């Protein structure tokens, strides 16, 4: 983005400019109605770490370790951590290309490839974010149901009802939080909630594991079903480090944007990933192949402590959903020229009806097919792997083609080929597993 827009604030009246790409097709790049160049690298590092340690982390023992076993699960998670850091760093280095800042993924794609790629990658990214948000609503609804069952297990209120309540909470939060940088104080609450549910899950899993009889760590199933489950779990590996909106998050960081973003990524993939790795391994150690896709369903402890953990997961999922919904909100606010105070009646009404409509649709689909593990696999295959691993390598090739050696070019093409094959295989596996579950469970299932 041009220097005069680097310090834009919420309420800025959007203007538009056209950039000529290599194929000579013009791409309209709107200036943003949200804040840019405002946040410290540490705040951005916390935002990134929240995504890694969201309530989804409570499911990786079941959705990653169970299908892959000890060796496959540990090696897979470690390798996916390293590869994700590498791919995210490539994206961070492309934030300033051609003398401009590219504050949206699609803007960078349009600059490098042209209008067709601009539109395709826009659609791919928003499909990715939409699927992630569906998963967060399912997760928050599941956590709320688990809290309810502790005190009143009468089956009168079912999972779809709790998902609806979670959706309403997401709408209220979206109205109260105008843009990504406005999360500031909520980042503190989110971190507190994250520490609570991860610590409680970790400690109670250790307690159960010490007292438990020998566990079965064999990979469940047999034949083709086991193979499909293993392939699907690879999608979950990369879903855990979903970074399909690096340019949008990087847009919020202060100058120098590339150096500060690299600091934030280093924080995310060192300190930030430790809790997720720890709770994933300890959950599998404690309960073996019987661990569920929501670890807190396995642990035993005082009701009040479990209640705190479930509510913490519920609230943290709502806050984290806002991160992955923020590109959609930014597009809508910019398109319709939302300006002035965030508390202005018109702006509040806009967020109520427009963001509310988006989240109502998200909530409906979450309640319709609440298969959380399969959503992880499907999202990883359809969009996470292409956006996080395939495109960054190809974009880097295009942007730096005259500066790369033959060996470097071959390395990036190898990454593109490997992750392309993985994406295709994971998509087929996730689709097959989802179809199987829809045959077992009816729509609006009470899982």
C-alpha positions as CSV (number, residue, x, y, z in Angstrom):
1,X,0.0,0.0,0.0
2,X,1.3,3.5,-0.7
3,X,2.9,5.4,2.1
4,X,0.1,7.9,2.5
5,X,-2.3,5.0,3.4
6,X,0.1,3.2,5.8
7,X,-1.5,4.8,8.8
8,X,-5.1,4.5,7.8
9,X,-7.7,4.2,10.6
10,X,-11.1,2.7,10.9
11,X,-13.6,5.0,9.3
12,X,-11.3,6.1,6.5
13,X,-13.3,6.8,3.4
14,X,-12.3,4.1,0.8
15,X,-10.8,5.2,-2.4
16,X,-9.7,3.0,-5.3
17,X,-6.7,2.6,-7.5
18,X,-5.8,0.4,-10.5
19,X,-2.6,-1.5,-10.9
20,X,-1.3,-2.8,-14.2
21,X,-0.2,-6.4,-13.9
22,X,2.1,-8.4,-16.1
23,X,-0.7,-9.6,-18.3
24,X,-1.9,-6.0,-18.7
25,X,-5.3,-6.6,-17.1
26,X,-6.3,-4.0,-14.6
27,X,-7.1,-5.0,-11.0
28,X,-9.1,-2.6,-8.8
29,X,-7.4,-2.5,-5.4
30,X,-9.5,-0.7,-2.8
31,X,-7.9,1.1,0.1
32,X,-9.1,-0.4,3.4
33,X,-11.6,1.0,5.9
34,X,-9.7,-0.8,8.7
35,X,-6.6,0.0,10.6
36,X,-3.1,-0.7,9.1
37,X,0.4,-0.3,10.5
38,X,-0.8,0.1,14.0
39,X,0.2,-3.0,16.1
40,X,3.4,-4.2,17.6
41,X,5.1,-7.4,16.4
42,X,4.3,-8.9,19.8
43,X,0.6,-8.2,19.5
44,X,0.6,-9.8,16.1
45,X,2.5,-12.8,17.4
46,X,-0.1,-13.3,20.1
47,X,-2.9,-13.1,17.4
48,X,-1.1,-15.8,15.4
49,X,-0.5,-17.9,18.5
50,X,-4.2,-17.7,19.4
51,X,-5.0,-19.4,16.1
52,X,-2.6,-22.3,16.8
53,X,-3.7,-22.7,20.4
54,X,-7.4,-22.2,19.9
55,X,-10.0,-24.7,21.2
56,X,-9.2,-26.7,18.0
57,X,-6.0,-27.8,19.9
58,X,-8.2,-29.9,22.2
59,X,-9.0,-32.1,19.2
60,X,-5.6,-32.9,17.8
61,X,-5.0,-35.9,20.1
62,X,-8.0,-37.5,18.5
63,X,-7.9,-36.2,14.9
64,X,-4.1,-36.3,14.4
65,X,-2.5,-38.7,16.9
66,X,-5.1,-41.5,16.7
67,X,-5.0,-42.0,12.9
68,X,-1.2,-41.5,12.7
69,X,0.1,-43.2,15.9
70,X,3.1,-42.1,18.0
71,X,5.7,-42.0,15.2
72,X,3.5,-40.6,12.5
73,X,1.8,-38.1,14.8
74,X,4.9,-36.6,16.5
75,X,7.0,-36.6,13.3
76,X,4.1,-35.2,11.3
77,X,3.4,-32.3,13.8
78,X,7.1,-31.4,14.1
79,X,7.6,-31.4,10.3
80,X,4.4,-29.4,9.7
81,X,5.5,-26.9,12.3
82,X,8.8,-26.3,10.4
83,X,7.3,-26.3,7.0
84,X,4.5,-23.9,8.1
85,X,7.1,-21.5,9.5
86,X,9.0,-21.6,6.2
87,X,6.0,-21.0,4.0
88,X,4.6,-18.3,6.3
89,X,8.0,-16.5,6.1
90,X,7.9,-16.6,2.3
91,X,4.5,-14.9,2.4
92,X,5.8,-12.3,4.9
93,X,8.7,-11.4,2.6
94,X,6.3,-10.9,-0.3
95,X,4.3,-8.2,1.6
96,X,6.3,-5.5,-0.1
97,X,6.7,-6.3,-3.8
98,X,7.0,-3.9,-6.7
99,X,7.4,-0.9,-4.3
100,X,4.0,-1.5,-2.8
101,X,2.5,-3.1,0.3
102,X,-0.1,-5.8,-0.5
103,X,-2.4,-5.9,2.5
104,X,-4.7,-8.7,1.2
105,X,-3.8,-12.1,-0.2
106,X,-5.8,-11.4,-3.3
107,X,-4.1,-8.1,-3.9
108,X,-0.7,-9.8,-4.0
109,X,-2.1,-12.5,-6.3
110,X,-3.6,-9.8,-8.6
111,X,-0.2,-8.0,-8.7
112,X,1.7,-11.1,-9.6
113,X,-0.7,-13.0,-11.8
114,X,-3.5,-10.7,-13.0
115,X,-7.2,-10.3,-12.6
116,X,-8.3,-14.0,-13.1
117,X,-6.0,-15.2,-10.3
118,X,-7.1,-12.3,-8.2
119,X,-10.7,-13.5,-8.4
120,X,-9.9,-17.2,-8.0
121,X,-7.6,-16.8,-5.0
122,X,-10.1,-14.4,-3.4
123,X,-12.8,-17.1,-3.7
124,X,-10.4,-19.8,-2.4
125,X,-9.4,-17.7,0.6
126,X,-12.9,-16.8,1.6
127,X,-14.0,-20.4,1.3
128,X,-11.1,-21.3,3.6
129,X,-12.1,-18.7,6.2
130,X,-15.7,-19.6,6.0
131,X,-14.9,-23.3,6.6
132,X,-12.7,-22.3,9.6
133,X,-15.4,-20.2,11.0
134,X,-17.9,-23.1,10.7
135,X,-15.5,-25.2,12.7
136,X,-15.2,-22.5,15.4
137,X,-18.9,-22.4,15.8
138,X,-19.1,-26.2,16.1
139,X,-16.3,-26.1,18.6
140,X,-17.8,-23.4,20.8
141,X,-21.2,-25.1,20.6
142,X,-19.7,-28.4,21.6
143,X,-17.9,-26.8,24.6
144,X,-21.1,-25.2,25.7
145,X,-22.9,-28.5,25.5
146,X,-20.2,-30.2,27.5
147,X,-20.6,-27.5,30.2
148,X,-24.3,-28.0,30.3
149,X,-24.0,-31.8,30.6
150,X,-21.9,-31.5,33.8
151,X,-24.7,-30.0,35.7
152,X,-27.8,-31.2,33.9
153,X,-27.5,-34.2,31.6
154,X,-31.2,-34.4,30.6
155,X,-30.7,-34.3,26.8
156,X,-33.4,-31.6,26.6
157,X,-31.1,-29.2,24.9
158,X,-29.1,-30.7,22.1
159,X,-25.9,-29.8,20.2
160,X,-27.8,-27.8,17.4
161,X,-29.3,-25.6,20.1
162,X,-25.9,-24.9,21.7
163,X,-24.5,-24.1,18.3
164,X,-27.2,-21.6,17.8
165,X,-26.4,-20.0,21.2
166,X,-22.7,-19.9,20.1
167,X,-23.6,-18.3,16.9
168,X,-25.6,-15.6,18.7
169,X,-22.5,-14.9,20.9
170,X,-20.4,-14.6,17.8
171,X,-22.8,-12.0,16.3
172,X,-22.7,-9.9,19.5
173,X,-18.9,-10.0,19.6
174,X,-18.7,-9.1,15.9
175,X,-20.9,-6.0,16.5
176,X,-18.8,-4.9,19.5
177,X,-15.4,-5.4,17.8
178,X,-15.1,-3.3,14.6
179,X,-11.8,-4.6,13.2
180,X,-8.8,-6.8,13.9
181,X,-6.7,-4.2,15.7
182,X,-9.6,-3.5,18.1
183,X,-9.0,-6.9,19.7
184,X,-6.4,-5.5,22.0
185,X,-7.9,-6.1,25.4
186,X,-9.7,-9.2,24.1
187,X,-6.3,-10.7,23.3
188,X,-5.6,-10.7,27.0
189,X,-8.9,-12.4,27.8
190,X,-8.3,-14.9,25.0
191,X,-4.8,-15.7,26.3
192,X,-6.3,-16.2,29.8
193,X,-9.0,-18.5,28.4
194,X,-6.4,-20.4,26.4
195,X,-4.1,-20.9,29.4
196,X,-7.1,-22.1,31.5
197,X,-8.4,-24.8,29.2
198,X,-5.0,-26.0,28.0
199,X,-3.7,-26.2,31.6
200,X,-6.7,-28.0,32.9
201,X,-6.7,-30.4,30.0
202,X,-3.0,-31.1,30.5
203,X,-3.0,-31.5,34.3
204,X,-6.1,-33.7,34.4
205,X,-4.8,-35.8,31.5
206,X,-1.6,-36.4,33.4
207,X,-3.5,-37.4,36.5
208,X,-5.7,-39.8,34.5
209,X,-2.7,-41.2,32.6
210,X,-0.7,-42.0,35.7
211,X,-3.6,-43.9,37.3
212,X,-4.8,-45.6,34.1
213,X,-4.1,-49.2,33.0
214,X,-2.0,-49.7,29.9
215,X,-3.5,-48.0,26.9
216,X,-4.0,-49.2,23.4
217,X,-2.0,-47.0,20.9
218,X,-2.7,-49.1,17.8
219,X,-4.1,-47.2,14.8
220,X,-7.8,-48.1,14.7
221,X,-9.6,-49.7,11.8
222,X,-8.3,-51.9,9.0
223,X,-7.7,-51.9,5.3
224,X,-8.9,-49.1,3.1
225,X,-10.7,-47.2,6.0
226,X,-7.4,-46.9,7.9
227,X,-5.6,-45.6,4.8
228,X,-8.3,-43.0,4.2
229,X,-8.2,-41.9,7.9
230,X,-4.4,-41.5,7.7
231,X,-4.6,-39.4,4.5
232,X,-7.3,-37.3,6.1
233,X,-5.2,-36.8,9.2
234,X,-2.5,-35.2,7.0
235,X,-5.0,-32.4,6.2
236,X,-5.5,-31.9,9.9
237,X,-1.7,-31.6,10.4
238,X,-1.6,-28.5,8.2
239,X,-4.9,-27.2,9.3
240,X,-3.3,-26.9,12.8
241,X,-1.1,-24.1,11.4
242,X,-3.6,-22.4,9.1
243,X,-2.0,-19.2,7.9
244,X,-4.2,-18.5,4.9
245,X,-4.4,-14.8,5.8
246,X,-0.8,-13.8,6.5
247,X,-1.0,-10.6,4.3
248,X,-4.2,-9.4,6.2
249,X,-2.6,-9.9,9.6
250,X,0.7,-8.4,8.4
251,X,-1.2,-5.3,7.3
252,X,-1.9,-4.5,11.0
253,X,1.8,-4.5,12.0
254,X,4.0,-1.4,12.4
255,X,6.9,-0.5,10.2
256,X,9.2,-2.2,9.3
257,X,6.5,-4.6,8.3
258,X,8.6,-7.5,7.0
259,X,11.1,-7.5,9.9
260,X,8.4,-7.2,12.5
261,X,6.3,-9.9,10.8
262,X,9.2,-12.3,10.8
263,X,9.6,-11.6,14.6
264,X,5.9,-12.4,15.1
265,X,6.2,-15.6,13.1
266,X,9.2,-16.7,15.0
267,X,7.3,-16.1,18.3
268,X,4.3,-18.1,17.0
269,X,6.3,-21.1,15.8
270,X,8.6,-21.3,18.9
271,X,6.9,-20.2,22.2
272,X,3.4,-20.1,20.6
273,X,3.3,-23.7,19.5
274,X,4.5,-25.3,22.7
275,X,1.1,-25.5,24.4
276,X,-0.6,-27.1,21.4
277,X,2.2,-29.7,21.0
278,X,2.1,-30.5,24.7
279,X,-1.6,-31.0,25.1
280,X,-1.8,-33.0,21.9
281,X,0.9,-35.5,23.0
282,X,-0.2,-35.8,26.6
283,X,-3.9,-36.3,25.6
284,X,-2.9,-39.2,23.4
285,X,-0.5,-40.6,26.0
286,X,-3.2,-40.6,28.7
287,X,-6.1,-42.1,26.7
288,X,-4.5,-43.8,23.7
289,X,-6.6,-44.5,20.7
290,X,-9.8,-44.0,22.8
291,X,-9.2,-40.2,23.0
292,X,-12.0,-38.1,21.5
293,X,-11.9,-35.2,19.1
294,X,-12.6,-32.9,22.2
295,X,-10.1,-33.9,24.8
296,X,-12.1,-32.4,27.7
297,X,-14.7,-35.1,27.1
298,X,-12.1,-37.7,28.3
299,X,-10.7,-36.0,31.4
300,X,-11.9,-36.6,35.0
301,X,-11.9,-33.9,37.7
302,X,-14.0,-31.7,39.9
303,X,-17.1,-30.4,38.1
304,X,-16.3,-26.8,38.7
305,X,-12.9,-27.2,37.2
306,X,-14.2,-28.9,34.1
307,X,-16.9,-26.2,33.9
308,X,-14.2,-23.5,33.8
309,X,-12.3,-25.4,31.1
310,X,-15.4,-25.8,28.9
311,X,-16.5,-22.1,29.3
312,X,-12.9,-21.0,28.6
313,X,-12.9,-23.0,25.3
314,X,-16.4,-21.6,24.4
315,X,-15.3,-17.9,24.9
316,X,-11.9,-18.4,23.3
317,X,-13.4,-19.9,20.2
318,X,-15.7,-16.9,19.8
319,X,-12.7,-14.4,20.0
320,X,-10.6,-16.5,17.6
321,X,-13.4,-16.8,15.1
322,X,-13.2,-13.0,14.8
323,X,-9.6,-13.2,13.6
324,X,-10.5,-15.5,10.7
325,X,-13.7,-13.6,9.9
326,X,-11.9,-10.2,9.9
327,X,-11.0,-10.3,6.1
328,X,-14.7,-10.8,5.3
329,X,-15.6,-7.9,7.6
330,X,-12.9,-5.7,6.1
331,X,-14.2,-6.4,2.6
332,X,-17.8,-5.6,3.5
333,X,-16.9,-2.4,5.5
334,X,-14.6,-1.2,2.6
335,X,-17.1,-2.0,-0.1
336,X,-20.0,-0.1,1.6
337,X,-17.9,2.8,2.8
338,X,-18.4,2.4,6.5
339,X,-16.7,5.5,7.9
340,X,-16.8,7.6,11.0
341,X,-17.1,6.4,14.6
342,X,-17.4,2.7,15.1
343,X,-20.2,3.5,17.6
344,X,-22.2,5.6,15.1
345,X,-25.8,4.2,14.7
346,X,-25.4,3.5,11.0
347,X,-22.2,1.6,11.6
348,X,-23.6,-0.4,14.4
349,X,-26.7,-1.3,12.3
350,X,-24.5,-2.3,9.4
351,X,-22.5,-4.7,11.6
352,X,-25.7,-6.0,13.1
353,X,-27.4,-6.9,9.8
354,X,-24.5,-7.6,7.5
355,X,-22.1,-9.4,9.9
356,X,-25.1,-10.9,11.6
357,X,-26.3,-12.4,8.3
358,X,-22.9,-13.9,7.5
359,X,-22.8,-15.5,11.0
360,X,-26.3,-16.8,10.8
361,X,-25.5,-18.6,7.6
362,X,-22.3,-19.9,9.3
363,X,-24.2,-21.1,12.3
364,X,-26.9,-22.8,10.3
365,X,-24.3,-24.9,8.4
366,X,-22.5,-25.7,11.6
367,X,-25.6,-27.1,13.1
368,X,-26.5,-28.9,9.9
369,X,-23.3,-31.0,9.7
370,X,-21.4,-30.8,13.0
371,X,-18.6,-33.2,12.1
372,X,-15.7,-31.2,13.5
373,X,-12.8,-33.6,12.6
374,X,-13.9,-33.8,9.0
375,X,-14.2,-30.1,8.7
376,X,-10.6,-29.9,9.8
377,X,-9.5,-32.4,7.1
378,X,-11.8,-30.8,4.4
379,X,-10.6,-27.3,5.1
380,X,-7.0,-28.4,5.1
381,X,-7.3,-30.1,1.8
382,X,-9.5,-27.5,-0.1
383,X,-7.8,-24.3,1.0
384,X,-5.2,-24.5,3.8
385,X,-2.6,-26.5,1.8
386,X,-3.0,-24.5,-1.4
387,X,-3.0,-21.1,0.4
388,X,-0.4,-21.9,3.0
389,X,2.1,-24.1,1.1
390,X,1.5,-24.2,-2.7
391,X,0.8,-20.6,-3.5
392,X,3.5,-19.1,-1.3
393,X,6.1,-21.2,-3.1
394,X,4.8,-20.3,-6.5
395,X,4.4,-16.6,-5.7
396,X,7.9,-16.5,-4.4
397,X,9.1,-18.0,-7.7
398,X,7.2,-15.4,-9.7
399,X,8.3,-12.5,-7.6
400,X,12.0,-13.5,-7.3
401,X,12.5,-15.4,-10.5
402,X,15.5,-13.3,-11.6
403,X,17.2,-13.6,-8.2
404,X,16.9,-17.4,-7.7
405,X,19.4,-20.1,-8.6
406,X,18.4,-23.2,-10.5
407,X,18.6,-25.2,-7.3
408,X,16.3,-22.7,-5.5
409,X,13.8,-22.8,-8.3
410,X,13.8,-26.6,-8.2
411,X,13.3,-26.6,-4.5
412,X,10.2,-24.4,-4.8
413,X,8.8,-26.5,-7.6
414,X,9.3,-29.6,-5.6
415,X,7.3,-28.1,-2.7
416,X,4.5,-27.2,-5.2
417,X,4.4,-30.7,-6.5
418,X,4.5,-32.5,-3.2
419,X,1.8,-30.3,-1.5
420,X,-0.3,-30.4,-4.6
421,X,-0.5,-34.2,-4.4
422,X,-1.1,-34.0,-0.7
423,X,-4.0,-31.6,-1.1
424,X,-5.7,-33.7,-3.7
425,X,-5.3,-36.9,-1.7
426,X,-6.5,-35.2,1.6
427,X,-9.5,-33.8,-0.2
428,X,-10.7,-37.2,-1.5
429,X,-10.1,-38.7,2.0
430,X,-12.0,-35.9,3.8
431,X,-14.9,-36.1,1.3
432,X,-15.2,-39.9,1.7
433,X,-15.1,-39.7,5.5
434,X,-17.7,-36.9,5.6
435,X,-20.0,-39.0,3.3
436,X,-19.6,-42.0,5.6
437,X,-20.5,-39.9,8.6
438,X,-23.6,-38.4,7.0
439,X,-24.8,-42.0,6.4
440,X,-24.3,-42.8,10.1
441,X,-25.7,-39.5,11.5
442,X,-28.7,-37.5,10.4
443,X,-28.5,-33.7,9.7
444,X,-28.6,-31.5,12.9
445,X,-27.1,-34.5,14.7
446,X,-26.6,-34.4,18.5
447,X,-23.0,-35.6,18.6
